Amino acid sequence: MTALDETDRALLRALARDAEQSAGALGRALGLSQPATWRRLKRLEEAGAIRGRRVVLDMAALGYGVTVFLGVKLATKGRASLEDFERAVTAIPEVQTVEHVLGLYDYRLRVVARDISDFERILRRRIMTLPGAGAVEANVLLSEERHPGPL
């Protein structure tokens, strides 16, 4: 774990709001020089505190109007079963996240679809045919109030 000072935290908050900012712009906002800001960014990246920068897509604008969270319980357990399931599920483009969880289900999936009938097709033809897939529970996302960001 990396020890963060208040400037590091401010830098991470600024990046979480807008990851496209240059080191110069970030430095000006935080009262640092561009080289000092760049060194801090580099240190945070090397320490693993920053794992990358990404573009946030608007799924609805891209034609994906439905998001469903699926709880998937595997029919069989074991290392090979987990690996086979993970390899197969990550190949489905509509599956946005795959989380191995502890609890009632073994996996939590975030799946996007154009509409409910498209989701039904994905569920029947792709997810239920995955190796080891057993019981499935679906929860349709109604609204999302907060997106992941800084702590």
N, C-alpha and C positions, 0 to 999 in steps of 0.2 A: 504494500500500500504506500502511496506517495503522500508525503506531508505537504499539505496545501496551505499557503498563507492567504490573506484576504485578497491580495492582488490576483493570485491564481484563481480564486473563486469568482472574482469579478470578471476575469478573462473568460472563464468557462460559461458564466451566465450570458455574457455578450455573444459568444460563439453559438450558444444554444438558441438565442433569438435570431441570429443571422450568421450562418456559417460561411457566407461568401465574403465577409469583410476581410480586407487586407490587414497585414500586420501593422502597417502604418495607420490605418483608420482605427484599428483596435487600440493601438498605442495612444493616439490622440484622445480617444474617449476615456482612457484610463490614466492619462498623464504620464505615459512612458514613451521612450524613444522607439522608433521602428526596430532597431537591432535588439533592444532589450525585450521587446514584445516577441520578436521572432525567436530569441533564445528560450523564453519561457514556453512558447508553443512547442518548440522542438523538445524541450525537457519533458513536458506533459505527454507528448506523443511517445517518446522513448520509454517513459515510465508506464505507458498503457492507459493513462487517464483519458486520453483522446484516442479513440480507435479508428476514427475516420470521420469524414463529412459526407452527408448525403442530401439528396433532393427529396423533399416531401411531395408526393404526388396527390392530386385531388382525385380520388377514385370515382366520385360521382361525375366529375367533368370528363373523365375518360370512359364513361359509359358503364361503370360498375356501381349500380345503385343499391346493392344489398351486401352487407357484411354479416357473416355468421361465425360465432364462436362454437367450435365443436369440441366436446369432450369425447375422447376415444379410449375405450378400454380394450386392451389386446386380449384375444382369445387364448393365446399361449404366451408364457413368459420365458425369458431367458435372453442371454446376450445376443444370440443369433437372431432371435425374433425382433428385439429392439433395433438392431442394426439394419435388418431387412426392411422393417417398417420405416425407419428414418430415411434410408436411402430412397425408397419408393415415394414417400410422401413429399420429400423435398423436390422431386422432379415434376410435381404438379404446379403449374404456374399460378393458378388461382389461390393456392395455399400461401399466404403471405408470411405467417410465422408458425413455427413448430416448437412447442415448449413441452419438455418432458417434466411432468409434475408428480407430486406425491398427493394422494387422496383418492377420491372415488374413481377417477379416470387416470390413465397412464400418460395421455398426451392432451394438450390443449392446442387447437389449431385456429388460426384466424383465416377465414376463407372469404374471398370476394367473388361476386357473381353479378351478371347483368340484371337479373331479376330472380324471383323465386323459382320459376320453372328452370332457369339456367342453373340455379343452385341445386335443384333436385337432380338434374342431369349429372352435375359434378359429383354429387353424393352417391348416386346409384352406380355410375359408370367408372368413377375414378377412386373415390375414397372407400366405399364398401368392398371394393375388389382388392384393396391393398393387402399385402401379406400380413397375416396375424390380426387383421381388424376384426373386432368383436362388437360390443355394444357402443352405440354412439348417441350422444345427447346434443341437440342443437339449441343455441340461443341466438336470436336475431338481434343485431345492434339497432337500437332505435335512435340514439344520439350519442355523441361523444363530446363531453364537456371539457376534457383536458387531455392534451397530447403529452407524451413523455417529454420531459425537459429537465432542467437542473433541479437538484434537491434543494 
